[in-house]
């Protein structure tokens, strides 16, 4: 039988020129804040190794995250600075690392303006954000301060050139200072920079070209739509006007995106709200019609197929790939080599990247334990081989067991993985069922492919019996048996059905449903049922904590907002005391008092949590045999899939 032909992405890997610089392919790494810089914004080894991995992974244009041009423009603590000449040496090391593997090095320049995390917040006008932090009213910059800020950008551009970056990008979207001047929402000035909202950006470009030379390439990250309610912000027509003017000023390419902190979920879409790959490419194609320089765009791009199609369809000249490159730095190389099955899928969950960042913690990745830890090993190829090869038995084929098997095999161990189910994935198989969680299914396929290639012995429909353990005779046993639904002692709980069984299709529900538990599982099963035209009510006992970061709020908005749009009723602070056929008795907190309410529905769904599954008898017998036992993932403590994946990896390193 002939081998399946490998997919070729002909458009994606054609070289392209930006200005006078030839970029090896059409894949751009989107600039994404990592918080890997030092306490004074200096370049660190952590930062260098992170970008080195993406360059080594075959990315064409690597745009390094925003470097602030003035102390009042810092995005977050841990951001990179380029505010004075002392920064050049460290930035040179970063640029050299990127270029050493054939990638083109670009540095993004930023002033965060009203979105800066500083005490003296400044902006075009005394107008702040309505929802997102910081919501503090800023101080309006004087005309002289605006002119000095233009100088700051131009000086920073020159420093980037001196540091060896092939080009720079001005951050003119996502609600930062340049966009604030472009936007009618935030620019109410009465001087020349208010009368002409494009002037600030134009003068930045012109002065930067003057200082760096007209042949030094410059990219502008353009806001194609601010997505403000009522269309009061920047629109595509505004963006096209600005693009034509900035092209005349000397811009060599446009990187098209959009939105601001108040509409953040548009440019950082979550799994609940993604309907296509390349969110901004339709808008970018409109900009492409009015300029004659390369157009870069993307957002939510996950597959090389989608990226290649966007270019071949003529919508864009290059694509930017963001979180998919956090999940897999070798995305580009694997695509070029036709190894799409080896690409580790980004789930668009934002847990390890966006939420960590907004809580001032360095970015990591929920599905890739090495992402953000490249200072240990750049990639799997650098993970040390085990000094003593061992026989490893892994019990459980959920996320923790799968990652442990993959990493242990890389280290040279003889790995056997067993699972009592008929397929691998564990609870990931349940999580992947709702349409909005389809990326989880890709992650399972990734692990299946990796285990097959690494020759891990996989045995499904198999329990960890004493006979099997004796047959395998392992040196090490890893218990990754996961969790099962919790069935609390509530009178009549047997009259409910489990959320797992509903998702798996083992339990049918009627047209009206009450979901007990408003955690992640409860909300997701509620959304899943509501999308099937069920009338759903969610009862959650715990009152919500104070609102946190704007990313968390946006995520809440998307999930809870999605529930609201589907007509789901949320009962917060309601304690279930009894379940009967078709009804639930709840004590609700009203004004500090308890009120008893009886709610009726055709079906009751239990989503009240999970508990660890541990084969204690098997573990005890293995320990009696003198074998080392590791307990990981939900078998150790019920948490999220990312905890299991990370523990699976670190356990494999420890063996």
Secondary structure, DSSP 8 states (H G I E B T S, - for coil): ---------TTTT--EEETTEEESSSEEE-------S-TTS---HHHHHHHHHHHHTT-SEEEEEEEESSGGG--STT-EE-SSGGGHHHHHHHHHHHHTTT-EEEEEEE--GGG--SSS-EESSS---SSSS--S--EE--HHHHHHHHHHHHHHHHHHHHHT-SEEEEEE-TT-HHHHHH-TTT---SSHHHHSTTHHHHHHHHHHHHHH-TTS-EEEEEES----GGG-S--HHHHHHHHHHHHHHT--EEEEE---GGGHHHHS--GGG--SS-TTHHHHHHHHTT-SSEEEEESS---HHHHHHHHHTTS-SEEEE-HHHHH-TTHHHHHHTT-GGGS-------IIIIIHHHTT-----SS-TTTT-TTT-SSGGGS---SS--EEEEE--SHHHHHHHHHHHHTT-EEEEE-SSSSTTTTHHHHT-SGGGHHHHHHHHHHHHHHHHTT-EEE-S----HHHHHHH--SEEEE---EEE-----BTGGGSEEHHHHHHTSS---SEEEEE--SHHHHHHHHHHHTTT-EEEEEESS-------HHHHHHHHHHHHHHHHTT-EEEETEEEEEEETTEEEEEEEETTEEEEEEEE-SEEEE-S-EEE---HHHHHHHHHTT-EEEE-GGGTS---HHHHHHHHHHHHHH-
